Amino acid sequence: MRSLLRHRDTLVHLAATHTPHIQKALTQMHLQFHHVRSDLTGGTGVAMLDAILAGERDPAVLAGHRDRRVKASHETIAKALVGEYRPEHLFTLRQALDAYRQYPRLLGECAREGQHLLGAFAATIAPAQHPLPAAPASRRKVRGTPRSPGCALRLERDRVLGTDLPQVPGLQPPTVHTLFAELGADLSPFPSGAHVASWLGLCPDHRLSGGPILSVKTRPGKHRVATALRRAAQSLFRSQSVLGRVFRRRRATRGAPKAITATAHKLARLIYHVVTTRQPYDESRLAAAEATPRRHSESRLRAQARALGFQLVPVLEPSVS
């Protein structure tokens, strides 16, 4: 399973290498589509690329493939699609798009093979007795590519892990797959979540010399799980969850790199607790633990208001009749 998921990561990186080739072909044709739509491989981008390769040259018709959720207007997209469609650049565009489309098919095969391999692992829960929460709908689907068996793979993964880890804010399915491939479903060899964080190099490394502390920086290393948890922590920047508020507060006081490492440390401890106890993620317990910083902020604001001659008045929420 570890070899398969590492191979899948390689395929994802290889697929990303073809996006600059698509961009280069469009730039050589003087098409400025990247100024109005950053994602060339999304639904709108792929539909327009297919129309261009099919022979359509009218900018207004090409802009008609715009998805209603795209913020750029129809007129703006039409102006960005005025260019010089030379045959050599159309050839490179077609090959780059065809090469990119091969990888979703390969990723779908990896997902089916992963589902088959997960079936050999012993179950820790019975899905019929412990139904899983609904998975969020996928927002990304490339036209002309097969749909991967995400639901079946999710059921097999959660049957083995005994919990639905993507319910933890910041943990997407690829991150959970990396955790399972590198650590497995049994974290009992680690005495506590702090030991997991230390093993991943996400905790301070106190270096002493005759008593004085020389450095508290984390140990250098490129562990796959630590890298995945750092990416998960960075994705919490706009999250409205408790973890998102914790990350933004640490980022404002310590800076982005230290905040990412500290939040990844917290995620490692949360994952250990959820996997070892087989309990669903409960944000209320984390919110109770984070109530102290809120009280400190409120006390500080009240002291500042008194010093300036003001008084803080709480806003009462309207009652629902």
CORRAPE-V531335 format. One record per residue. N is the residue number from 1. RES is the residue in one letter. PHI is phi in radians with two decimals (none if undefined). PSI is psi as a letter, one per 40 degrees, with the letter a starting at -180 (* if undefined). D_FIRST is the distance of its C-alpha to the first C-alpha in Angstrom with 2 decimals. Layout:
n={N N}
res={RES RES}
phi={PHI PHI}
psi={PSI PSI}
d_first={D_FIRST D_FIRST}
This chain:
n={1 2 3 4 5 6 7 8 9 10 11 12 13 14 15 16 17 18 19 20 21 22 23 24 25 26 27 28 29 30 31 32 33 34 35 36 37 38 39 40 41 42 43 44 45 46 47 48 49 50 51 52 53 54 55 56 57 58 59 60 61 62 63 64 65 66 67 68 69 70 71 72 73 74 75 76 77 78 79 80 81 82 83 84 85 86 87 88 89 90 91 92 93 94 95 96 97 98 99 100 101 102 103 104 105 106 107 108 109 110 111 112 113 114 115 116 117 118 119 120 121 122 123 124 125 126 127 128 129 130 131 132 133 134 135 136 137 138 139 140 141 142 143 144 145 146 147 148 149 150 151 152 153 154 155 156 157 158 159 160 161 162 163 164 165 166 167 168 169 170 171 172 173 174 175 176 177 178 179 180 181 182 183 184 185 186 187 188 189 190 191 192 193 194 195 196 197 198 199 200 201 202 203 204 205 206 207 208 209 210 211 212 213 214 215 216 217 218 219 220 221 222 223 224 225 226 227 228 229 230 231 232 233 234 235 236 237 238 239 240 241 242 243 244 245 246 247 248 249 250 251 252 253 254 255 256 257 258 259 260 261 262 263 264 265 266 267 268 269 270 271 272 273 274 275 276 277 278 279 280 281 282 283 284 285 286 287 288 289 290 291 292 293 294 295 296 297 298 299 300 301 302 303 304 305 306 307 308 309 310 311 312 313 314 315 316 317 318 319 320 321}
res={M R S L L R H R D T L V H L A A T H T P H I Q K A L T Q M H L Q F H H V R S D L T G G T G V A M L D A I L A G E R D P A V L A G H R D R R V K A S H E T I A K A L V G E Y R P E H L F T L R Q A L D A Y R Q Y P R L L G E C A R E G Q H L L G A F A A T I A P A Q H P L P A A P A S R R K V R G T P R S P G C A L R L E R D R V L G T D L P Q V P G L Q P P T V H T L F A E L G A D L S P F P S G A H V A S W L G L C P D H R L S G G P I L S V K T R P G K H R V A T A L R R A A Q S L F R S Q S V L G R V F R R R R A T R G A P K A I T A T A H K L A R L I Y H V V T T R Q P Y D E S R L A A A E A T P R R H S E S R L R A Q A R A L G F Q L V P V L E P S V S}
phi={none -1.10 -1.10 -1.13 -1.26 -1.18 -1.12 -1.12 -1.06 -1.11 -1.12 -1.09 -1.16 -1.18 -1.10 -1.19 -1.23 -1.50 -1.11 -1.07 -1.17 -1.11 -1.10 -1.12 -1.10 -1.16 -1.16 -1.16 -1.58 1.11 -1.58 -1.82 -1.12 -1.21 -1.39 -1.94 -2.59 -1.31 -1.66 -1.34 -1.78 -1.39 -1.08 -1.14 -1.10 -1.18 -1.10 -1.22 -1.11 -1.10 -1.16 -1.09 -1.22 -1.41 1.96 -1.34 -2.21 -1.28 -1.05 -1.16 -1.21 -1.11 -1.18 -1.18 -1.42 -1.13 -1.26 -1.14 -1.49 -1.25 -1.27 -1.14 -1.31 -1.10 -1.16 -1.13 -1.16 -1.08 -1.14 -1.32 -1.84 -1.61 -2.75 -2.00 -1.56 -1.50 -1.09 -1.17 -1.32 -1.13 -1.12 -1.16 -1.12 -1.12 -1.19 -1.14 -1.21 -1.12 -1.14 -1.13 -1.29 -1.24 -1.30 -1.00 -1.14 -1.14 -1.17 -1.12 -1.14 -1.12 -1.13 -1.19 -1.17 -1.13 -1.11 -1.16 -1.21 -1.14 -1.13 -1.43 -1.47 -1.23 -1.43 -1.77 -2.43 -1.74 -1.01 -1.20 -1.48 -2.19 -1.11 -1.52 -1.16 -1.13 -1.43 -1.15 -1.23 -1.27 -1.73 -2.25 -2.61 -1.45 -1.13 1.42 -2.06 -1.23 -1.41 -1.32 -1.33 -1.17 -1.16 -1.13 -1.13 -1.12 -1.10 -1.14 -1.10 -1.29 -1.14 -1.37 -1.30 1.48 -2.79 -1.77 -1.11 -1.08 -1.23 -1.28 -0.99 1.66 -1.61 -1.59 -0.91 -1.06 -1.15 -1.13 -1.09 -1.12 -1.06 -1.19 -1.17 -1.59 -1.92 1.47 -1.63 -1.97 -1.79 -1.13 -1.04 -1.56 -1.10 -2.73 -1.15 -1.11 -1.19 -1.11 -1.09 -1.18 -1.12 -1.43 1.31 -1.85 -2.09 -1.06 -1.93 -1.26 -1.92 -1.88 -2.56 1.19 1.98 -1.15 -1.50 -1.46 -2.76 -2.17 -1.18 -1.21 -1.15 -1.22 3.05 -2.25 -1.20 -1.06 -1.19 -1.09 -1.13 -1.14 -1.21 -1.15 -1.12 -1.11 -1.14 -1.17 -1.28 -1.48 -1.03 -1.87 -1.28 -1.61 -1.41 -1.11 -1.11 -1.12 -1.18 -1.10 -1.12 -1.16 -1.15 -1.19 -1.16 -1.27 -1.72 -1.95 1.71 -1.13 -1.05 -1.20 -1.14 -1.13 -1.16 -1.15 -1.23 -1.10 -1.05 -1.14 -1.10 -1.08 -1.21 -1.12 -1.10 -1.05 -1.15 -1.19 -1.28 -1.33 -1.59 1.01 -1.83 -1.19 -1.16 -2.05 -1.31 -1.13 -1.17 -1.19 -1.14 -1.16 -1.23 -1.63 -1.28 -1.10 -1.03 -1.17 -1.13 -1.11 -1.11 -1.14 -1.11 -1.14 -1.16 -1.15 -1.15 -1.16 -1.14 -1.12 -1.14 -1.66 1.46 -1.98 -2.38 -1.37 -2.10 -1.16 -1.53 -1.49 -1.26 -1.13 -1.28 -1.69 -1.48}
psi={d d d d d d d d d d d d d d d d e e d d d d d d d d d d e f h f d e e e h d h d e a d d d d d d d d d d d e e h e h d d d d e e e h i e e h d i i d d d d d d e e h a h g i d d d d d d d d d d d d d d e d d d d d d d d d d d d d d d d d e e i i i e i h d d d g i i i h i i i h e h h h i e i i h i g d d d d d d d d d d d d e i g d e e h h e h i d d d d d d d d d d d a e h e d d h d i d d d d d d d e f e i i g h h i g f d i h d i e i i i i i f h d d d d d d d d d d d e e d e h e i d d d d d d d d d d d d e i d d d d d d d d d d d d d d d d d d d d d e f i i h h e d d d d d d e d d d d d d d d d d d d d d d d d e f i h h h i h h h h i h *}
d_first={0.00 3.79 5.44 5.07 6.20 8.53 9.79 10.50 12.46 14.32 15.31 16.64 18.69 19.97 21.08 22.99 24.89 26.71 28.25 30.78 31.75 32.64 34.53 36.40 37.58 38.88 40.63 42.31 43.66 45.03 43.00 42.52 39.98 37.76 40.62 40.46 36.77 34.15 31.17 31.80 28.69 29.46 31.31 34.74 33.89 32.22 35.11 37.66 35.98 35.94 39.60 40.53 38.95 40.73 44.05 44.90 46.83 48.64 47.27 48.39 46.52 43.35 43.64 43.87 40.10 39.81 37.84 40.10 37.90 38.44 41.00 42.75 45.66 46.23 48.99 46.96 44.11 46.74 48.33 45.02 44.57 47.83 47.17 47.82 45.57 45.84 44.29 42.45 40.70 39.90 38.34 36.02 35.21 34.31 32.02 30.28 29.75 28.56 26.05 24.78 24.51 22.20 19.25 19.18 18.96 16.01 14.30 15.24 13.70 10.31 10.94 12.01 9.18 6.85 9.81 9.98 6.74 7.84 11.12 10.51 10.42 14.03 15.78 17.67 20.09 21.75 21.55 25.01 26.58 24.89 24.80 22.89 24.96 25.21 22.80 24.71 25.53 23.94 26.59 25.25 25.32 26.19 28.73 28.04 24.25 22.32 21.22 17.50 16.67 16.33 18.16 16.21 12.83 14.74 16.06 12.86 11.51 14.97 15.38 12.69 13.94 17.49 18.76 18.77 18.03 19.12 22.55 22.89 24.77 22.96 19.38 18.17 15.00 13.41 14.40 12.96 9.47 10.02 11.44 8.76 6.11 9.20 11.18 9.57 11.96 14.68 16.85 19.75 19.84 21.26 24.86 25.08 23.82 26.15 24.30 21.00 23.02 24.69 21.57 20.35 23.85 24.97 28.14 31.45 31.84 35.46 37.06 40.39 43.33 46.07 45.45 45.24 41.87 41.22 38.06 35.62 33.13 29.41 27.88 26.76 23.06 20.25 17.37 14.70 15.04 18.80 18.94 17.12 19.53 22.44 21.76 21.61 24.86 26.52 25.90 28.06 31.20 32.54 31.01 33.73 31.78 32.75 29.96 31.30 34.78 33.62 31.99 35.11 37.43 35.67 35.56 39.29 40.18 37.78 36.63 33.37 31.37 32.22 31.71 28.17 27.29 29.16 27.52 24.01 25.20 26.29 23.03 21.17 23.74 23.56 19.81 20.36 23.25 21.65 18.52 20.69 23.55 21.70 24.47 24.48 25.29 29.08 30.70 34.12 33.42 32.40 35.47 37.69 36.45 37.15 40.65 42.29 41.81 43.28 46.31 46.80 46.74 49.22 51.51 51.46 52.35 55.16 56.57 56.56 58.21 60.91 61.59 62.18 64.28 61.85 60.34 56.87 56.96 53.77 53.12 53.28 51.00 53.06 53.03 51.70 54.37}
